[in-house]
Amino acid sequence: MSDSSPLPPVRLRSEAELARDALATPLLSRAVRLARWAGPDTRVGTGSELVEEQLAAAAAELGLDGEDAAAHASEAWRVAVDTGLVTVVDEEEGTVTTGPDLGLVLSGAPQDVLGLWLGALETVLADASVPDLGDLMEAMDEGGEIDFSALDWDPDAEADFLDGVLGNLYLLTAGGEGPDEAPVPLPALAASMIVPDDMGEPTNDVLEQVSEAMMRLDDQFRILEPAGIVDFQPVDEALMADADADVDADSGSGSGSGSEGGAAPSVDDTDVSRYGMVRLTPLGVYGVRARLLEAGFAAPAVGDLADKGADVLLDGISAFPPAAAQAETEQWLARREPLEAARELLAAARGADAGAPLRRLHCQQALSLVGGEAAPALHEVLDDAELGGLARVWLAERGVPDVPAPSEEMVFWLTVDTIAAQLAAEGNSEELQALVEGLAAQHGGFFAAAWRVEHPATPDVLEAMGRLHPDKKVAKEARKAAFKARSQQGG
């Protein structure tokens, strides 16, 4: 992703809802419980980690048991320290006290709570980029030191990889039209990081890299899920057992199927969910967006333009998907009286620049959401060369009586303006092609009149009509008209 290109907008839940979600995550809730549990007898090591002798008590406080209980308790403690819920008083003695930020959990604003959660997220993201314990043990020398060169591990590359994965998930969420997007298959997410965009059929080497990345992501998302950033369905354990069995068989160490242990149960290799599924949670969308903004990306959210002028709104939503554009416009309108909003939108829609036709299209769409109270603003621009056409359409759709009929000149100007807006919004779409064919069929002398239209986009619109019309004779007529229009405009 380029930090100079705006990302599609996302729809965020309210900060109050997100703060409640943050406090309910296993990661932050455990850290809060340990911060309240810590007392005068709690001791930490040189790295502020909870001493090993107290991990069992910490795990018990959290209601954890099993072989991973100590690891989860240790992680929760590290989050408590990193987020300021616990403060080390004396490094030599290893004593601690309640941190200044613990009070924010109960008395802080939602934004304060989200700040704590973002700090916890940074801790767990760092953990997810570290090699697993087995790899670390294998790289440990006789003196107990870890030989990092033997791990083939680049901390910066690992962090960048995970950031890229989360960025791709964010793009999929931002590009969607619904509030809750479908989960993404882990192989597809891994492939998005490994397979070049211009590669046709992936090579065996690339497929192997995708498989390795998929298993890496499986480990990382297991770590990230307690932070509440993702909903994650891990890779099916039976699938990994199948893969291990295949490796054993290939190496000649397998004992064959159907022996003492019985045949392995059949599994459905076509069920993509068995390979892992993941999606960002609403809290995850908030967290990834916050990190994108901090990294310098333009990452808009629906509602960002609600307090801006109509000119900023109409330009801003030009890059939005339809549902997001309407949601943004609705929020903008909700802050204004209908008549005031209509006048501001119409004023912002004027102009002869290249972006003006699309602004007028968005203005028309915005006005469709405004009630009849806005009618005086539309009456005021009936004689306006740029706005009179759309004003008549709006008034007629609402059954307003005595709306004057447009002149032929205004009809042709509005037609050119509409096609220019559609070209800017959608390019050479099927809908635009159908519009072009309909215009040429309904008006036998369309091109003879259209090239005279005094609109900056007339030559480009006629050229586009020549490209889009399937009839060669009509297309040629459109191109001739485009040449005349360009000559008339001195181009």
C-alpha positions in Angstrom: 0.0 0.0 0.0 1.2 3.5 -0.8 0.9 6.0 2.0 0.0 8.7 -0.6 -3.1 6.9 -1.8 -6.3 7.2 0.3 -7.7 3.9 1.4 -11.5 3.2 1.1 -13.4 4.4 4.1 -14.5 2.1 6.9 -17.5 2.4 9.1 -16.6 2.4 12.7 -18.7 1.6 15.7 -19.0 4.3 18.4 -16.1 4.8 20.7 -18.3 3.7 23.6 -19.1 0.4 21.9 -15.5 -0.1 21.0 -14.3 0.6 24.5 -16.7 -2.0 25.9 -15.4 -4.5 23.4 -11.8 -3.6 24.4 -12.5 -4.2 28.1 -14.1 -7.5 27.3 -11.1 -8.9 25.4 -9.3 -11.7 27.2 -6.0 -9.9 26.8 -6.9 -6.5 28.4 -9.4 -7.9 31.0 -6.7 -10.3 32.3 -4.1 -7.5 32.5 -6.6 -5.4 34.5 -7.3 -8.3 36.9 -3.5 -8.9 37.5 -3.0 -5.1 38.0 -5.6 -5.2 40.8 -4.2 -8.5 42.2 -0.6 -7.2 42.4 0.5 -6.2 45.9 3.5 -5.6 48.2 4.6 -9.2 47.9 4.5 -9.2 44.1 8.0 -9.5 42.6 9.3 -9.0 39.0 12.6 -9.8 37.3 15.1 -7.5 35.6 12.8 -7.3 32.5 9.7 -6.4 34.6 8.4 -9.9 34.0 6.6 -11.7 36.8 9.0 -14.0 38.7 8.5 -17.7 37.9 7.5 -18.6 41.5 4.4 -16.3 41.2 3.2 -17.3 37.8 1.1 -20.1 39.2 -0.7 -17.7 41.6 -1.3 -15.3 38.8 -2.7 -18.0 36.6 -5.0 -19.1 39.4 -6.2 -15.5 39.9 -7.1 -15.5 36.2 -8.9 -18.8 36.5 -6.4 -20.4 34.0 -5.2 -24.0 34.1 -3.5 -26.4 31.8 -0.1 -26.3 30.2 -0.5 -22.8 28.7 -1.8 -21.2 31.9 1.6 -19.8 33.0 2.3 -18.5 29.5 -1.1 -16.7 29.3 -0.5 -15.2 32.8 2.9 -14.0 31.8 1.6 -12.3 28.7 -1.2 -10.7 30.7 1.3 -9.4 33.2 3.5 -8.0 30.4 0.5 -6.2 29.0 -0.3 -4.7 32.4 3.3 -3.3 32.7 3.4 -2.1 29.1 0.1 -0.2 29.3 0.8 1.5 32.6 -1.7 -0.6 34.6 1.3 -1.7 36.8 4.4 0.3 37.6 7.7 -1.0 38.8 8.7 0.8 42.0 12.2 -0.6 42.6 14.0 -2.4 39.9 16.6 -3.9 42.2 14.0 -5.1 44.7 11.5 -6.0 42.0 8.6 -4.4 43.7 5.6 -3.0 41.9 2.5 -0.8 42.6 -0.7 0.0 40.8 0.0 2.1 37.7 -1.6 5.5 37.1 -3.6 4.2 34.1 -5.6 1.6 36.1 -8.0 4.3 37.1 -8.9 4.9 33.4 -10.6 1.5 33.3 -13.4 2.7 35.5 -13.3 6.5 35.3 -11.7 7.2 31.9 -13.4 8.2 28.7 -13.9 5.6 26.0 -11.0 7.1 24.2 -8.8 6.5 27.2 -9.8 2.9 27.3 -9.1 2.5 23.6 -5.7 4.0 24.2 -5.0 1.3 26.8 -6.2 -1.4 24.3 -4.0 0.0 21.5 -1.0 -0.3 23.9 -1.9 -3.9 24.7 -2.3 -4.5 20.9 1.3 -3.3 20.3 2.6 -5.8 22.9 0.8 -8.8 21.4 1.8 -7.8 17.8 5.4 -7.9 19.0 4.8 -11.3 20.5 3.3 -12.6 17.3 6.4 -11.6 15.3 8.7 -13.6 17.6 9.7 -17.3 16.7 7.8 -19.9 18.7 9.4 -21.5 21.8 10.4 -24.7 20.0 12.5 -22.7 17.4 14.0 -20.7 20.2 15.0 -23.8 22.1 16.6 -25.3 19.1 18.7 -22.2 18.5 19.9 -22.1 22.1 23.6 -22.9 22.6 25.2 -24.8 25.5 25.6 -21.6 27.5 21.9 -20.8 27.3 22.3 -18.0 24.7 20.1 -17.9 21.7 21.9 -17.9 18.3 19.5 -15.6 16.4 21.5 -16.2 13.1 20.4 -19.8 13.3 16.7 -18.9 13.4 16.7 -17.2 9.9 14.6 -14.5 11.6 14.5 -10.9 10.7 12.5 -9.0 13.3 11.8 -6.1 11.0 10.7 -8.4 8.1 8.5 -10.3 10.4 6.8 -7.2 11.7 6.4 -5.9 8.1 4.9 -9.2 7.0 2.3 -9.1 9.8 1.5 -5.4 9.1 1.0 -6.3 5.5 -1.4 -9.1 6.3 -3.4 -6.9 8.6 -3.4 -4.2 5.9 -4.8 -6.6 3.4 -7.5 -7.7 5.8 -8.3 -4.0 6.3 -8.6 -3.4 2.6 -11.0 -6.3 2.3 -13.1 -4.9 5.1 -13.0 -1.3 3.8 -13.9 -2.4 0.3 -17.0 -4.2 1.5 -20.5 -2.8 1.6 -21.7 -4.4 4.8 -20.8 -3.8 8.4 -19.8 -7.5 9.0 -17.6 -8.9 6.3 -17.3 -12.6 5.5 -14.1 -14.3 6.8 -11.2 -14.7 4.5 -9.7 -18.1 3.9 -6.1 -18.3 5.3 -4.6 -19.7 2.0 -6.0 -16.7 0.1 -4.6 -14.2 2.7 -1.2 -16.0 2.5 -1.3 -15.9 -1.3 -2.0 -12.2 -1.2 1.4 -11.7 0.5 3.4 -14.2 -1.5 2.1 -14.5 -5.1 3.0 -11.6 -7.4 0.1 -9.8 -9.0 1.3 -10.4 -12.5 1.9 -14.2 -11.9 -0.4 -16.5 -13.8 -0.1 -20.0 -12.6 2.0 -20.2 -9.3 5.0 -22.3 -9.4 5.6 -25.2 -7.0 8.1 -23.1 -5.1 5.6 -20.3 -4.7 2.9 -22.7 -3.6 5.3 -24.0 -1.0 5.9 -20.5 0.2 2.2 -19.9 0.4 1.8 -23.1 2.5 4.5 -22.0 4.9 3.1 -18.5 5.2 -0.4 -20.0 5.9 1.0 -22.1 8.8 2.9 -19.0 10.1 -0.3 -17.0 10.0 -2.1 -19.8 11.8 0.3 -19.5 14.7 0.2 -15.7 14.7 -3.6 -15.4 14.6 -3.9 -17.8 17.5 -1.8 -15.2 19.5 -3.7 -12.2 18.2 -7.3 -13.5 18.8 -7.3 -12.9 22.6 -6.6 -9.3 21.9 -9.9 -9.0 20.1 -8.5 -7.8 16.8 -9.6 -10.9 14.8 -12.2 -13.6 14.7 -10.2 -16.7 13.8 -10.9 -20.3 12.9 -7.6 -22.1 13.1 -6.3 -24.6 10.6 -8.0 -28.0 11.2 -5.7 -30.1 13.4 -6.7 -33.2 11.4 -5.5 -31.5 8.2 -2.0 -30.9 9.8 -2.0 -34.5 11.0 -2.7 -35.6 7.4 0.2 -33.5 6.2 2.5 -35.0 8.8 1.4 -38.5 7.8 2.1 -37.7 4.1 5.6 -36.6 5.0 6.2 -39.7 7.1 4.9 -41.9 4.2 7.2 -40.1 1.7 10.1 -40.6 4.0 9.3 -44.3 4.4 8.7 -44.0 8.1 5.0 -44.6 8.0 3.5 -47.9 9.0 0.8 -47.9 6.3 -2.9 -47.4 6.6 -5.4 -49.8 8.0 -3.0 -51.3 10.5 -3.5 -51.6 14.3 -4.7 -48.0 14.8 -7.4 -48.4 12.1 -7.8 -46.2 9.1 -7.8 -42.4 9.6 -11.2 -40.8 9.3 -11.9 -39.4 5.8 -11.7 -35.6 5.6 -13.1 -33.2 3.0 -10.2 -31.5 1.3 -12.7 -29.2 -0.6 -13.9 -27.5 2.6 -11.9 -24.3 2.5 -12.8 -23.5 6.1 -10.6 -26.4 7.2 -7.6 -24.4 6.1 -8.4 -21.6 8.5 -10.6 -18.5 8.3 -10.1 -15.0 9.6 -11.6 -11.6 9.6 -11.1 -8.3 11.5 -13.5 -7.6 14.3 -15.0 -4.1 14.6 -12.4 -3.4 17.3 -9.8 -4.8 14.9 -10.8 -2.4 12.2 -10.4 0.5 14.7 -7.0 -0.8 15.8 -5.6 -1.4 12.3 -6.9 2.0 11.1 -5.2 3.7 14.1 -1.9 2.1 13.2 -2.3 3.0 9.5 -2.9 6.6 10.5 0.1 6.6 12.7 2.2 5.2 9.8 1.2 8.1 7.6 -1.6 6.5 5.5 -4.8 8.3 4.6 -7.4 6.0 6.1 -10.8 7.7 6.2 -13.7 6.6 8.2 -17.4 7.3 7.5 -18.3 10.5 9.4 -14.9 12.2 8.9 -16.6 14.7 6.5 -19.7 15.4 8.6 -18.3 18.7 10.0 -16.7 19.8 6.7 -18.1 22.1 4.0 -20.2 20.8 1.1 -17.3 21.2 -1.3 -15.1 18.9 0.8 -18.0 16.4 1.1 -18.7 16.3 -2.7 -15.0 15.9 -3.6 -14.3 13.4 -0.7 -17.1 10.9 -1.5 -16.0 10.7 -5.1 -13.7 7.8 -4.1 -16.2 6.1 -1.8 -18.1 2.9 -2.5 -21.8 3.7 -3.0 -23.0 2.5 0.4 -20.2 4.4 2.2 -20.9 7.6 0.1 -24.6 7.5 1.1 -23.7 6.9 4.8 -21.3 9.8 4.8 -23.8 12.1 3.1 -26.5 11.1 5.6 -24.3 12.0 8.5 -23.4 15.3 6.8 -27.1 16.1 6.3 -28.1 15.2 9.8 -26.1 18.1 11.1 -27.8 20.7 9.0 -31.3 22.1 8.3 -32.6 20.8 4.9 -32.8 24.3 3.2 -29.4 25.3 4.4 -27.9 22.0 3.3 -29.4 22.2 -0.2 -28.1 25.7 -0.7 -24.6 24.7 0.4 -24.6 21.6 -1.8 -25.8 23.5 -4.9 -23.1 26.2 -4.4 -20.4 23.6 -4.1 -21.6 21.8 -7.2 -20.9 24.7 -9.5 -17.7 24.8 -11.6 -16.1 24.1 -15.0 -13.2 22.1 -13.7 -12.7 18.4 -14.5 -14.2 17.2 -11.3 -17.3 19.4 -11.5 -19.6 16.9 -13.3 -19.0 14.3 -10.7 -19.6 16.9 -7.9 -23.0 17.7 -9.5 -23.9 14.0 -9.7 -23.1 13.6 -6.0 -25.0 16.8 -5.3 -28.0 15.3 -7.0 -27.7 12.1 -5.1 -27.4 14.0 -1.8 -30.4 16.2 -2.6 -32.4 13.0 -3.1 -32.1 12.4 0.6 -33.4 15.9 1.5 -37.1 16.5 2.1 -39.4 19.0 0.5 -38.3 21.8 2.9 -35.3 22.3 0.5 -37.6 23.2 -2.5 -36.9 27.0 -2.3 -33.1 26.4 -2.8 -33.9 24.4 -6.0 -36.3 27.2 -7.3 -33.5 29.7 -6.8 -31.2 27.9 -9.4 -33.8 27.1 -12.1 -32.2 29.7 -14.4 -28.6 28.6 -13.6 -26.9 27.1 -16.7 -25.1 24.4 -14.6 -27.7 23.6 -12.0 -31.1 24.4 -13.6 -31.4 20.9 -15.2 -30.8 19.0 -12.0 -33.1 21.4 -10.1 -35.9 20.6 -12.5 -35.4 16.9 -12.1 -35.6 17.2 -8.3 -38.7 19.3 -8.3 -40.5 17.2 -10.9 -39.7 14.0 -9.0 -41.5 15.5 -6.0 -44.5 16.6 -8.0 -43.9 20.3 -7.5 -46.4 22.1 -9.8 -45.5 24.7 -12.5 -41.9 23.7 -13.0 -40.8 25.4 -16.3 -39.7 23.0 -19.0 -36.0 23.1 -19.8 -34.7 24.5 -23.1 -33.2 22.2 -25.6 -29.8 23.8 -24.9 -30.2 22.9 -21.2 -31.2 19.3 -22.0 -28.2 18.7 -24.1 -25.9 20.4 -21.5 -27.3 18.2 -18.7 -26.9 15.1 -20.9 -23.2 15.9 -21.5 -22.7 16.7 -17.9 -24.3 13.4 -16.8 -22.2 11.3 -19.1 -19.1 13.1 -18.0 -19.9 12.3 -14.4 -20.6 8.7 -15.2 -17.3 8.4 -17.0 -15.5 9.8 -14.0 -17.4 7.6 -11.6 -17.4 4.2 -13.4 -15.4 4.5 -16.6 -16.7 2.5 -19.6 -19.3 0.6 -17.8 -22.1 -1.5 -19.2 -24.7 0.9 -17.8 -23.0 3.8 -19.6 -22.9 1.9 -22.8 -26.6 1.3 -22.6 -27.2 5.0 -21.9 -25.1 5.9 -25.0 -27.0 3.5 -27.2 -30.4 4.8 -25.9 -29.4 8.4 -26.6 -28.3 7.7 -30.1 -31.4 5.7 -30.9 -33.9 8.3 -29.4 -32.4 11.4 -31.0 -31.5 11.0 -34.7 -29.7 14.3 -34.8 -28.1 14.0 -31.4 -24.5 14.3 -32.6 -25.3 17.1 -35.0 -26.5 19.2 -32.0 -24.3 17.8 -29.2 -20.9 19.0 -30.6 -22.2 22.6 -30.2 -22.8 22.2 -26.4 -20.7 24.7 -24.5 -19.5 22.3 -21.8 -15.8 21.7 -21.1 -16.3 17.9 -21.3 -18.2 17.8 -24.6 -15.2 16.5 -26.7 -14.3 13.8 -24.2 -17.9 12.7 -23.9 -18.4 12.4 -27.6 -15.1 10.5 -28.0 -16.3 8.1 -25.2 -19.6 7.7 -27.0 -17.7 6.7 -30.2 -15.7 4.1 -28.2 -18.8 2.7 -26.5 -21.3 2.5 -29.3 -21.3 -1.0 -31.0 -22.6 0.3 -34.3 -19.6 1.4 -36.4 -21.6 4.0 -38.4 -22.9 5.7 -35.2 -19.4 5.4 -33.5 -17.9 7.2 -36.5 -20.5 9.9 -36.3 -19.7 10.4 -32.6 -16.0 10.7 -33.4 -16.6 13.3 -36.1 -18.7 15.3 -33.6 -16.0 15.0 -31.0 -13.5 16.5 -33.6 -15.8 19.4 -34.3 -16.3 20.0 -30.6 -12.6 20.0 -29.9 -12.0 22.4 -32.8 -14.7 24.7 -31.6 -13.1 24.8 -28.1 -9.7 25.5 -29.7 -8.3 22.1 -28.7 
